[in-house]
């Protein structure tokens, strides 16, 4: 790669990285505080080094960019937490249901923030959701953001988190119903660890083996693999996971439902009794 081409490629990389901030019309700091989106505050490069360099022989055939993002440090991503042995201690202890309820409320609010800005993510999955040291939940991979109603490659959506309307064509329209589906799957995993509908859950030995909804299998939503899940949470999950995208509950609508109100009331009531838990913040 020539020096001039390298610089142009680096400029394109920088443009794509910070495109999300322009879509939001907010600074990275505002996006983090108001939208809970994990945007880089800046980018730096190592001085006196070329724009791109090869790794040591045998490590990779791809050039590595001399381009480092300055990002707030997260404590853990949700996927890693769900897979870890700490999951049972944090979410299955005496106050585990409260911790999980707080996380559920944060997930819904985060997805609603995107909807309120007319944006779709399409990678609203546990490996892109990060718990910060102060307990806030944030969404990463902001380069995936796009305006609602735009069309794009259906293959860009992780196959096990893809609703059926993204599995029947090479391109698809990105709507809020996509994020709603992935929101439902993410909440289900918080309560149950595995994915529903017999879908394979990488890293979880007791999960099923169905690679995607394209493969024949059950479309019945079962809570058999789960521990205790409140009925109002089951209702929310079921409405997010409606196979008819036109009838699927959207995040902003969810915040007006009796079930979400009950979720908030249960959290507030438990916290007001002075229960002390190591939990994500509800803000």
C-alpha positions in Angstrom: 0.0 0.0 0.0 1.5 3.3 -1.1 2.0 6.2 1.3 -0.6 8.3 -0.3 -3.1 5.5 -0.4 -2.4 4.7 3.2 -3.2 8.2 4.3 -6.4 8.2 2.3 -7.4 4.9 3.8 -6.7 6.3 7.3 -8.8 9.3 6.5 -11.7 7.1 5.5 -11.3 5.1 8.7 -11.4 8.3 10.7 -14.5 9.5 8.8 -16.3 6.2 9.4 -15.4 6.1 13.1 -16.8 9.6 13.9 -19.8 9.4 11.5 -22.0 8.3 14.4 -21.4 11.6 16.2 -22.6 13.5 13.2 -25.7 11.3 12.9 -26.6 12.1 16.4 -25.7 15.8 16.2 -24.1 15.5 19.6 -20.5 15.5 20.9 -19.1 12.1 22.0 -19.5 13.3 25.6 -23.1 14.2 25.1 -23.8 10.9 23.3 -22.3 9.0 26.3 -24.2 10.9 28.9 -27.6 11.3 27.2 -27.8 8.4 24.8 -25.5 5.8 26.5 -23.5 5.3 23.4 -19.9 4.5 23.7 -18.2 6.9 21.3 -14.5 7.7 21.2 -13.6 11.1 22.4 -10.5 11.3 20.1 -8.0 9.4 18.1 -4.3 9.4 18.2 -1.4 7.9 16.2 2.2 6.9 17.1 4.5 9.5 15.9 7.2 8.8 13.3 5.4 5.6 12.3 3.7 4.8 9.0 -0.1 5.0 8.7 -0.2 1.2 8.3 2.2 -1.6 9.3 2.3 -5.4 9.0 2.3 -7.5 12.1 5.1 -10.0 12.7 5.2 -12.8 10.1 2.6 -15.5 10.8 0.4 -13.3 13.0 -1.8 -11.7 10.3 -1.9 -11.0 6.6 -3.7 -7.7 7.2 -2.1 -4.3 7.8 -2.7 -2.7 11.2 -3.6 1.0 11.3 -1.5 3.4 13.2 -4.8 4.7 14.7 -5.8 4.4 18.3 -9.1 5.4 19.8 -9.4 7.1 23.1 -12.4 5.4 24.8 -13.8 5.3 28.3 -12.8 2.0 29.9 -15.7 -0.4 30.5 -15.7 -2.9 33.4 -17.1 -5.8 31.3 -19.2 -6.5 28.3 -22.6 -8.2 29.0 -21.7 -11.3 26.9 -18.6 -12.0 29.0 -20.5 -11.4 32.2 -23.3 -13.8 31.2 -20.8 -16.5 30.3 -18.7 -16.0 33.4 -19.0 -17.9 36.7 -19.8 -14.5 38.3 -23.1 -14.5 36.5 -24.8 -16.8 39.0 -23.4 -14.9 42.0 -24.5 -11.5 40.6 -27.8 -12.5 39.1 -28.8 -15.5 41.0 -28.2 -14.5 44.6 -30.6 -13.1 47.2 -31.1 -9.9 45.3 -30.4 -11.3 41.8 -33.9 -10.5 40.5 -33.4 -6.9 41.4 -30.1 -6.6 39.7 -31.6 -8.2 36.6 -34.6 -6.0 36.7 -32.4 -2.9 36.8 -30.4 -4.2 33.9 -33.7 -4.9 32.0 -34.9 -1.3 32.5 -31.5 0.1 31.3 -31.7 -2.1 28.2 -35.1 -0.8 27.3 -34.2 2.8 27.9 -31.0 2.5 25.8 -32.9 1.1 22.9 -35.6 3.8 23.3 -32.8 6.5 23.1 -31.9 5.2 19.7 -35.5 5.1 18.5 -36.0 8.7 19.7 -33.2 9.8 17.5 -34.5 7.9 14.5 -31.5 5.5 14.5 -31.2 1.8 14.1 -28.2 -0.2 15.4 -28.7 -3.8 14.3 -25.9 -5.1 16.6 -27.9 -4.6 19.9 -26.4 -7.7 21.3 -24.7 -8.6 24.6 -21.2 -8.5 23.2 -21.8 -4.8 22.2 -23.3 -3.8 25.6 -20.9 -2.6 28.2 -21.2 -2.1 31.9 -19.2 0.9 33.0 -17.5 1.3 36.4 -20.3 3.5 37.6 -22.9 0.9 36.8 -24.3 2.5 33.6 -25.0 0.3 30.6 -23.6 1.6 27.3 -23.9 0.4 23.7 -20.7 0.1 21.6 -19.9 -0.5 17.9 -21.5 2.9 16.9 -20.2 2.5 13.4 -23.2 0.2 12.9 -25.7 3.0 13.4 -27.8 4.0 10.4 -30.9 6.1 9.9 -34.2 4.3 10.2 -35.7 3.2 6.9 -32.4 2.8 5.1 -31.6 -0.4 3.3 -28.5 -2.4 3.7 -27.0 -5.9 3.6 -29.0 -8.3 5.7 -25.8 -10.3 6.4 -24.5 -7.4 8.5 -26.9 -8.5 11.3 -25.5 -11.3 13.5 -27.4 -14.4 12.3 -28.5 -15.7 15.6 -29.8 -12.3 16.5 -31.5 -11.7 13.2 -35.3 -11.7 13.0 -36.9 -13.8 10.2 -37.4 -10.8 7.9 -33.6 -10.4 7.7 -33.0 -14.0 6.7 -35.0 -14.2 3.4 -33.2 -11.6 1.2 -29.8 -10.2 0.6 -30.8 -6.7 1.5 -33.3 -5.5 4.1 -34.9 -2.3 5.5 -33.5 -1.4 8.8 -36.3 -0.4 11.1 -36.8 0.0 14.9 -38.4 -3.5 14.8 -34.9 -4.9 14.3 -33.5 -3.4 17.5 -36.7 -4.4 19.3 -36.1 -8.0 18.3 -32.5 -7.9 19.5 -33.6 -6.1 22.7 -36.0 -9.0 23.4 -33.2 -11.5 22.9 -30.8 -9.6 25.0 -33.3 -9.3 27.9 -34.1 -13.0 27.6 -30.4 -13.8 27.9 -30.0 -11.6 31.0 -32.7 -13.7 32.7 -32.0 -17.1 31.2 -28.4 -17.0 29.9 -29.3 -18.9 26.7 -31.2 -17.7 23.6 -34.8 -18.8 23.1 -36.3 -20.7 20.1 -33.7 -23.4 20.3 -31.0 -21.0 19.0 -27.4 -21.9 19.7 -25.8 -19.6 22.3 -22.0 -19.6 21.7 -20.0 -20.1 24.9 -23.0 -21.7 26.8 -22.6 -25.5 26.9 -26.3 -26.2 27.8 -27.6 -24.1 24.9 -29.5 -25.6 21.9 -28.0 -26.1 18.4 -30.3 -24.2 16.0 -28.0 -21.9 14.1 -30.6 -19.4 13.0 -34.4 -18.9 12.5 -33.8 -19.9 8.9 -33.4 -23.5 10.1 -36.7 -25.3 11.0 -37.4 -25.4 14.7 -39.8 -24.2 17.4 -41.2 -20.7 17.3 -42.7 -21.1 20.7 -41.2 -18.8 23.4 -40.5 -21.0 26.4 -39.1 -19.9 29.8 -38.3 -23.5 30.8 -34.5 -22.9 30.8 -34.9 -19.9 33.1 -35.0 -19.4 36.8 -37.5 -17.0 38.2 -38.8 -14.4 35.7 -41.6 -12.0 36.7 -44.7 -12.3 34.6 -44.5 -8.6 33.6 -41.0 -9.2 32.2 -42.2 -12.3 30.4 -44.9 -10.2 28.7 -42.4 -7.5 27.6 -40.0 -10.1 26.2 -42.9 -11.9 24.4 -44.0 -8.6 22.8 -40.5 -7.7 21.7 -40.1 -11.1 20.1 -43.3 -11.0 18.0 -42.5 -12.7 14.7 -44.7 -10.2 12.9 -42.5 -7.1 12.8 -45.5 -4.8 12.3 -46.9 -5.9 15.6 -43.6 -6.1 17.5 -43.4 -3.8 20.6 -41.0 -1.0 20.0 -38.8 0.4 22.9 -40.4 3.8 23.2 -43.9 2.2 23.2 -42.6 -0.3 25.8 -41.9 2.5 28.3 -45.6 3.4 28.3 -46.8 -0.1 29.0 -48.2 -1.2 32.4 -45.5 -3.9 32.5 -42.6 -1.3 32.3 -44.3 0.8 34.9 -44.5 -2.3 37.1 -40.9 -3.0 36.5 -40.0 0.5 37.6 -42.2 0.3 40.6 -40.7 -3.0 41.7 -37.2 -1.5 41.4 -38.1 1.7 43.3 -39.9 -0.2 46.0 -37.0 -2.6 46.6 -34.4 0.2 46.5 -36.4 2.3 49.0 -36.3 -0.5 51.5 -32.5 0.0 51.7 -31.4 -3.2 50.0 -27.7 -3.1 49.2 -26.7 -4.7 46.0 -23.9 -4.5 43.5 -26.1 -3.6 40.5 -26.0 -1.4 37.4 -27.5 2.1 38.1 -31.1 2.6 37.0 -30.4 6.1 35.6 
